[in-house]
């Protein structure tokens, strides 16, 4: 590669894993805190360092040096999540930010330096803005290349253009961040980055391999890696603040239409359309209300307005209702309303059907059912989702209308062409040992009904531990009803679930029976008790 490394401004937050633990989990960073990964310290607070805790120590040794040490497990997701507001604060002043790692981000120094009155002024402005916005202390380093800028940030220095090789020359080889290479270099008598950079590049490649050659370039100040700047996500959320609380449905309808128009225009400006809409409201008393509306087509401005109006109507006119069917009404009016496009696609992502717009009939049904949900709550309208399981009740999951239709268990239930012994079908679903063969029952009772089964001699039919039937079932009595003659039966199909957990273990056997009046039932025997689980059509 040719050319000089680009001037880079790097912001570094010292002890970021410790600060992230304070931001997310409330661990006080002012006390002795150590973050551990694989039983070794990867970061520690200033108070812990004063007690002798250092990176690389084992947990027992660190606690021996500081008995009051608070130990926190390393969580990279927590570090990244807590660092996002810091990156957003930097992006408020400069564009083209690269997140080097949680706790450090870099930008090209040329733009901020020219816009904010010089590199040092830019560094001071960014540090001050991060401190005011995020209450986080940071340091900035400026040098030629990301590697040198990161080392300069630890010292809070601005290295003059062209002075990066001289700045790096006096640093120890441990600054490369490669412990194995640094240990080998020290045993060979190479102690500083300047000593390492003075070695012939060909000899370094032959002795230390590609990674050693890359470290050699960094030590010499020849870091030509361009910044991998991130594209900040577009803010598509729209918010309306109200001095006078909204407590009437007509006023809510007016607000809903205006806010829906704003959201639709913002989405259109990015070439997007909404398929899932989040509605958030905050009342004067601080109550937070949230609901997500889903749609299988494109939400137009009118459709967005309708859903917001329905939801506000449901909230503002809510009551305890019978059996808690309707949500409680807020104790105060709404002062803040926010619309969040939770699911967006390209505006041309859904194509109109051959005879009209996409799903016109479905849209009318969706509007009616969504209206009911807005009044009675999301659980008032549900649809069935078929999945896997051993019993009919396990194979059906009721999902609120508009929610994602995901089965509770993998694999659809057996179809008529499935193998009754393995439960496999043409769809490649995983087998469920003990699953009933087809056909599936038409009605699954919410609570099984107690029953008794007798043989032709009037004796109760029992099932042994080895699943042997004492006699052929001949008569069935459900509850206190009249006896019904059994003209055909099949089974038993045993199910022995969670036998390894005695408190949750369940063992039962199921039968299919047909009665003289034409009815067909699914029976189960559990702990000696006969039960009616489902009815066949």
N, C-alpha and C positions, 0 to 999 in steps of 0.2 A: 504494500500500500504506500501511497505517496501523500504528501501534504501534511500540514501541521494539525494536531488534534484541535477540535473546536473548543472554544472557551465555554466552560461549564460552571454553572452555579448549583451547588448541592446543599440542600437543607437537611440537617441531621438533628434528631431528637435523642439526646442521651438517655440510656437505660429505658428504651421504649417498651420492651416486654413488661417491665415493672410498672410504667405509666399506664399501659394498656390494662393491666390487672386492676389498677386503681379506677380507671374510667369505666370499665365494664363490670367488674366484680366488687368494687368498693374497697379493695385492699389498700390501706394507707401507705403511699409510697414514701412518706417521710420517716417511717420506721425501718427497722432492719428487715428487708424483703429479699428473697432469692428466688429466681425462676429456674426450675430444674427440667432437664430433658435427659432421658436415659440415665437417671440418678446422678447427673453432673450439673453444676451451676453453669447456666448459659448467660445469665444477666443478674445483676444485684443492684440494690439501691446504694446511695451514698453513705447512709448510716451503716449498712452492712459492710461496705468496704472499709469503713473506719474501724470496724471490729475484726478485720483481717480476712473477710470473705473475698474470694477471687473467682473469676471464671475458670472452669475446669475442675474445681474441687468436687469431691464426692459429697453426697448429702451428709453423711455422718461426720466428716471432717469439718464441713461448713457449720453444722450445728454445734460441734465441739468448740469452734472458735467463737461462735455467737449463740449461746443457749436461747436467747429470745428471738431467734430468726423465724420469720414467717415464710413458709415454703409454699410456692405456687407452681403448679404444673405448667409446662410450656404449651401454649395453644396458638399456633400460627393463624388460625381463623380469627381468634380474638384480637390478635395484634393487627391484622389487616382491617378488621371491622372498625377498630378504634382509630386507625390512622386515616380512614377515609375523610372525616371532617377536616383534618389538617391539609390533605391534598386539595380538597375543595376550597379551602381558604387561600392556598397558594394560587389556585386557578382564578380566583377573583382578581388577582393582580397581574398575572402573567399567563400566557398560553403555552401549550406544548410541554406539559409536565410528564416526566417518566417516574414511575414508582420503582426505585431501585430495590427496595425491600421495605417491609413495614418499619417505619421510623426514619426513612431516608427517601428523598425524592429530588430529582435533578431537572434543570431546565437549561436551555441555551442562554448564556450570559449576555449575548449581544443585544437582544431585544429589550430586556429589562434595564440593562445599563444605559441604553440610549433614551428610553422612555422615562426612566425615573431619575435621571441626572447622574449617571455614573454607576460603576459596579458596586462600590462601597455603599452608596446611597440606596441602591436597589436591595442590597443585603440587609441593611438596617430597616428598610421599609417592610420587607417580607417578614423579618423576625418580629417586628412590632405588630404587624397585622395578625400573624399566627397567635401571638401571645394574647391579643385582645379578643380574637374570635374564638379561640379554642382553649385558652388558659393553659397553654403548653409552652414550656421553654424550649428554645432551639438554638442551634448555631449554624452559620452559613460559611461555606468555603468556596472559593473561586479559583480555578486553575485550568490548565490545558488538559482536557479529558476528564471522564467521569471518575476514574480511579484516583487520580491526583486530587480532584476536587473533594472526594470523600475523605482523604487524609487531611486535606487543608481544613475541612469543616470541623474535624476533631480538635484542631488548634485554633479555630476561628480566624483563619488567615485568608487574605486575598493575595494570591501569588501573581506577580507581575507577568504579563505576556512574555513567553520565551524563557521564563525562569523556572519552569516546572522540573526539568532534569536536575538543576542545582538543588531545588527544594527536596526532591526525592532522594538525592544521593546520600544524605546523612541519616536517613531512616533505617531502622533495623530490618532484616529480611523477614521478620515476623509480620511486618505490615502487609505482605502479599496475601495474607489470609490462607496460606497453605502450610499447615503445621509440619507435614511430612517433608516437604521440600525445604522449609526453613531449617528443620533439624539436620537434614543432610548437608545443606550449605554451610551451616556452622561447623559441622565436623570436618568439612573441607577447608575451613579457614575463611569462608566468605561470610562476612558479618553484616554488611550494609547493602542497601539497594544499589549504591554507587559501585561497590565492588562487584556485585552481580552483573550490573549493566556493562561493566568494562570487559566482561568475558566475550570471546568471539561467538557470534550468533550460531554459526555452524556447529561449533563444539557443544554449545548448550543444547541444541536440538538432538545431536547424536547421543549425549549423555543423559539428558533429562526428558526427552520425548517432546511431544507436541505441547502438553500443558506447561512444561518447563520453558519452552520457547515463547509461549504466550506470556508467562510471568516475566520473562526476560524483557519483552517489549514494554510491559507495564513499568518495570523498574527503570527503564531508560526514558520514560515519559513519552512513549510512542503509542498512546492509547487512541486508536482511530475508530473505535466502535461508535457509530452514530446513536443518538438518543432515540429510544423506542417510545415516542410520545404516545400517550393515551388520548382517546377521544372522549371527552366528558359526555355523559348521557344527557340527552335533551330533556329539559324540564317541561313535561307536558301537563303537569297538574295545574288546575285552576282553582282559585280560592276566592271566596267572597266574605268580607267582614261586614258586620251590621252593628251599628250603635244601638238601634232599637231591636230588642229580641223579637224573633219571629215566632208567634204562637197561634197564628191563624192559617188555615189551609189555603185560602185564596192568596194571601201574601206569599206563602211558600211556593205556590204554583208560578207566580210572577218571577220570583227569584230563580226557580228551577229553569225556566225557559231562557233567561238571560245568561245564566252560567253554562247551560248546555250549548248555546250558540258560541260562547267563547271557547269552550273545549273543542267543539267541532272545527272551528276556524284554526285553532292551534294545530290540531292533528292534520288538517288539510294542508297547512303550510309545510309540514314535513312529509307529505305524501302518505299519510297513515290513516287507518280507520280503526275504530275501537270494537273489540269483540267481548271484552269483559270490563265492567265498570265498577270501580269502588266508590262508595258514597260515604263520606265522613262528616259528622256534625258535632259541634261542641255547644253545650247550652250555657246559659248565664251562670249556672251553679257549678260548672266544670264537668258535667257529665259528658262522656264521649260515646258517640253512637257510630257504629260502622256496619256496613252491609255491602256485599259484592253481588252484582247482577251479571249473569252470563247470558250469551246470545250466540246462536249458531250462524248468524249472518252479520252483516255490517250494521252497526248502530248509527243511524242517521241522527241529525240534530234533533228532530222531532222525537225519535225513539229514546234518545238520551234524556230529553226533557220529560217525557212521560214517566220514565223509570224514576227519575229524581222526584217528580211530583208524587208518584205513588208511594215512594218510600217516606217522604216527608209527611204525607197524609197518614201513613201507617204509624209513624212515630208520634205525631201531634195529636192524633185522635185515638191513640192506644189506650187500653184499659186492662185491668186484670182479667176480665172476661170469665167465661165459664171454664173451670178446670185449668185456668191459666193459658187459654188458647191464644190470647192476644198479649203482646208485650205491654208492660206498664208504661204509662205516659210520662215523659220527662217532667221534672218538677219546675222547669223554667223554659223560657223560649230559647230558640237557637240564635247564637250570635256569630257563628263561623260555620261556613259550609264549604266543603272541598270535594272536588271530583278528581279521581285518580284513574287514568286509563291503564288498568291492570293488565290487560291483554290487547296488544295492537298487532296489526299486520299491514302489509302494503295495501294501498287502497284498491289496487287491481287484483288483490289476492283471491277474491271471490267473484265468480262470473255469474251473470244473470242466467236463469234457465231459458230453455228454448221458447216457452210460451209466456214468459213474464219475468218479474224480478225473482230473486233467489228465495224460494220457499214462501210464497205469499200465504198459502193456507197455513203453513206452520207458523208464520209470523202472527196471524190472527189468533191462533191457539196460544202462542207464547204470550201475547199481550194480555189475553184473558187470564191465564194462569199466573202471570207475573203480577197482575192487578190483585188477585186473591192473596198472593204472598205479601204484597205491600200492606194489605190490611190485616191479615191474620198471622203473618210471620213466615219465615222460609220453610219451617217444618210442616206447614199446613198443606202443602202440595208436594207429593213425593212420587217418584217413579221407581220401578223395579229394575235392578241390574242383576243379571245372571252371572254366576261364577262357579267356582269349584266347591267341593264339599262332599260329605258322605250322606247327609240327610237332606231332604227338600228344604228344610228351614235354613240350613247352612248355605244353600246354593243361591239364595235370594237376599239381596241387600237393598233396602229402601233408601233412596238418595233424594234430597230436596231438589225440586224442579230447577234446572239451570246449573246445578253443581256438576262437577266432573264425574262422569259415569265410570267409576273404577270399581271392579269387583272386590269384595272383601278377601277372597281367596283366589289364587291363580287357577285358570282353566275353566272353560264353560262346562256346564253339566252335560251328561251323556246325551247324544242325539239318538234317533231311532236306529241309525246304522252303526252304533257303537258296539264294541265287543262286551257282552255282559260280564265276562269273567275278569277282564282287565280294566274296563271303563274307558279304553282308548277310543277316540273317534278320529275322523278325518282331519280335524283341525289341529292335531298335534298337541292336545291338552295333556298336562301331566296326569298320571293315573291317581285315583283315590281308592285305595283298597277298602272294600266294604261298601262301596257306593252302590246304590240301587240300580238295577237294570232299567232300561226304558220300558214303557213310557213313564214320564214324570206325572205325578198327581196334579190335578187341576186346582185344588183348594188345600192349602196348608193351614191347619188350625193354629191360632196364636198360642193356645194352651191345650195340650193333649187331654183327651177325655178318658176317664177311667172306664174300664170294660172288664168283662169276664168271658172266658171261652171254655166251653164244655165239649166233651166228646159225645158219641152217640149214646153211651150209657149214662150220660148226665154227670160224669166225673170231670173235675177241672183238668184242663190240659196244662201240663207243666213242661218246662224245658230244662234238661239236665245241664251240668257244667260242661259236658262234652257236646252240647247242642243236639241231644237226642230228644225228639218229640214223643211224649208219653202215649199219645193217640192222635188220630186224625181229628182236627177241629170240625165240629158239627154244628154248634149253635153259638151265637154271639149275643151278649146283652151289653148295651152301652148305657152306663149310668143306671137309672131306675126304669129304663125303657123296656119294651117288650122283646122277647127273644126273637132272633132272626136266624133263619137257616143258612148255613154256609154250604154252597154248592161247589166251590173250588178254592184252592189255596196253593200258595207257593212260598218256599222259604225253608228254613230260616237263613237270613243273611246276618252274620254276626258282625259286631263292631266293638272293639276293645280299645278305648282311647285313653291316652295319658296314664297308662298303667304304672309308669315310673314315678308318678306323683300321687300318693294315696289320697290326699285331700281333694284332688281334681279328677281322679280316675272315674271312668264311666264304661260300663259293660252292658250291652243290650243286644237283642236279636229282633229282626223285623220280618214281618210276614205280609204278603199280599193275599187278600181274601175277596171273593166275589159272593154276593148274597143272592137269595132266591128272588128278591124284588128287583134285581138288576144293578144294585149299587155295588161299588168296589171300594175297598178301604185299605189303607196302609196301617198295619198294627205293629206295635213294638212291645217286647217283654223286657222289663227292667226290674231287677230285685224281686222277681216273682209276680209283678203287677203288669197286667195287660193294659195297653194304652192305644187309643186311636189318634194317630198323628196327622193323617191327611186323607183326602177323598179323591178318588179318580172320577173323571168325567165319563 
